């Protein structure tokens, strides 16, 4: 199916709106991570220095992520779902509100555990590297917990902006995709879906997908991976991170 310039512009507006909403959750995540880093680093004196790089990352517990993910996905997802259903039905469709809210909540309950595991794992990997860097070449030199604390926290200040920005961008746009898909699927109306690209730093594998149209229960095959829509949770980082693609859904039978 050919995608019109107007449709691309409309999808860009939705994408920017999702990112604006998602950005409001960045300070909350940054604050929670900062507190968790401080808590773990202050436990370093319980371990020998040669065990820090392996023992300390295991102490990180981002339990706050469950609530954070849920709030971000609801914050981004509900307005996105409402607009998607209205466009799909060609009218205001608030009578379906309870249906799409329930569908979005169920997706969150079923899938955020996997999201949290991936994001926390990446954070632990960074922390392990930061600890190793902090104590490198310090053998035989007095090196205190305070030294470790200062070195790692200074490193975090340097990298936290891009770390948080990457998470916010990826998850805000993932929430957009999820909300759009789950809200339409909840209607139980058959449809076609067409992959579209933003045209901004698009991966070659995504460029070839532009305009590809399939039925609602089929998968897009993107660089060898089977995805229900852009940023599908089943996709690898190479297909998901910084992806700005979109899907246009049309009820089967509508011209």
N, C-alpha and C positions, 0 to 999 in steps of 0.2 A: 504494500500500500504506500502511495506517495504521501509524504508528510509535508504539510504546507508551512511557509514561513511563519504564519500566524500561530500555528500549533507549536512550532519550536519556541516562539517567543513566549507563549503561554506556559510551556513547560519550564522555561528558564525562570519565569516569575515564581512558579511554585517552588523551584529549587532554591532560589534566593530567600524566599519566605521561610522555608524549612531551616536554612542555615542561620537566619536571623533569630528564629526561636531557639534553635539549638545553642547558639552562642550564650544565651542567658544562663545556661547550666555550667559554663566553663569555670567560673569562680568557685562554685560549690565543689566541683571535682578537684580543683587545684588545692583548695583549703583542706579537703579530706585527705588527699594524698600527702600533703605537707605534714599534717598531724600524724599520719601513719608512719612516715619516714622518721620523724622525731622519736616516736615511741619505740620503734625497732632499734634505732641507733643507740638509744640509751640503755639497751639491754646488752650491748657489746661486751661490757665488763664481765659478763657471766661466761664468756668463752675465751679460749686462748686466741691470740692474734692470728695464728695460722689456720684457724677454723672460721674466721669471720666471713670470708667470701662464700662459703657454702652454708654455714649455719644461719646467718642473718637473713638472707632472702627467704628462707623457709618460714620465717616468723611473720612475714608480711601477710596481713589479712584484710583484704579490701571488701569487708562485709557491707560497707556502705554502698557498694556498686549496685546491689540488687535494687534498692530503692531509687538510686540515681538513674539507672537504666529505665526503670518503669516510668518515672516522672518525665524523662526526656522523650520516651516513645509516645506517651500520652500527650505531652505538650505539643510535639510536632505532629503526631498522628491524627488526633481528632479533627483539627481544622482541615487537614489534607484529605481525610476520609470523607468529610462532609462535601467538600468541593468535588471530589472524584465521583461520588454517587450522583450529585446534582448534574454534572456534565454527562455522565453515563445515561441517566434517565431523561435528560433533556428538560428537567424541571426541578424545582425545590423538592427534596425528598426527605424531609425531616422525620417522616413517619418510620423511616428505617434506622433512625439514630441508635436506638437500643441494640439493634441487630449488629451494627458495625462496631459499637463500643465493646460489646461482648466478644466479638471476633478478635478485636485488637488485644483485649485483655488476655484472652486465651493464648494468643501467639506469644505474648510477653511471658506468661507463666511457663510456657513450654520451651522457649528458646533462649531466654536471657542467660541461663546458666552457662551455655556454650559460649556466648558472647563474653561473659565475665571471665571465664577461664582463659580465653585467648588474650584479652586485654591485660589481665593480671599477670599472665605468664610473660608477656612482653615487658611489663613493668619490673618484674623480678629479674629478668635477664639484664635489663639496664642497670638495676641496683647491684647485681652481682659484679658487673663490669666496673661500676663506679667504686665499689669497695676494693676490688683488686687494684684499680688504678691508684686509689688513695694510699694503699700500703706497699705499693711497688718500690723496691729498692730501699725499704726501711729496715731490713734485717740488721740486727745489731745496734739499731738506733732506738732510743726511747720514743715510743709512739703511743700516745694515750687515746682513750675513748674520745676525748675532746678533740684531738687532732682528726680522728676519723669523722666525727660529727661535722666539724667545720668543712672538711674537704668534700664530703659527699653532699652536704646541703648547698655548698657553693656551686657544685656541679649541677645539682638539680635546678637551681635558679637559672643557670645558663641554658638548660635544655627544656625546661618545663613548658615554655610557650609553644614550641613546635610539637611537643608530645601531646599537650592538651588540645591544640588546634587540630591535629590529625585525628584524634579520637572524636572530637565534636563534629568535624566535617564528615567523617565516615559514618558515624552513628546517626547523625541528623538526616543524611540522605538515605541511609538504610531504613530509618523509621518512616520516611516519606514513601519509599517503595513498599514496605510492609503494610502500611495503613491503606494505601491505594489498592493493593492486591486483596487484602483481607476484607475490606469493606465491599468490594465488588463481588468477591466470591460468596459473601454472606447473602447476597441477593438471590442466589441460585438461578441466575439467568445466563445462558450460554453466550459466549462472546469470542471475538477474535482479539488478538493483541499484537501490536506492531512495535518493534524495537526502534528507538530513535537515538541519535547522538547529539550532543551539545555542540560539537564542532570545535571544542577548546581542548587542546592537548589530548586528543582522543587516541586510544590505543589502536594499532592497525587491526587487531582482531575484532574490535568493536565497530570500526568503520565499515567492515564488510557486512555487519549485521543491520546497518541502517536501512529501514524500510522492510525488513523481513517480517512477514505476518504469519502467525500460526494460531491454532485454536487454544482456548483457555486451559485445557488439560494437557497441553503439550509443552515441551521444554525447548528453549532456545539453546542451540549448541554453539557455545562461544569458546573459541580456542580449545576445543576438545572437552569442555565442561558443560554439563547440562544445568541450565539456570531457568527458573520460572520467570524471572524478571531481573533487571539490573540490581546488583548488590544483594542478590539472593544469599541467604545464610550458608547455603551449600557451596558457594564459590570460594576459590582460593584468593589469597591476598592480591595476587597479580591481576585478578579479574575484578576485584572489589574496591581496593583502596584507591581513593581519588576518582572513582568512576562517577561521571556526571550524566550518564545515559538515562533514558526514560522509556516508558511504555504507554502507548495509546490504546485504550480498550473501547471496542464498539460492540453493542449487542448484535448477535447474528440475525440477519434479516433487515437490519437498518441500512439504508443506502448512504 
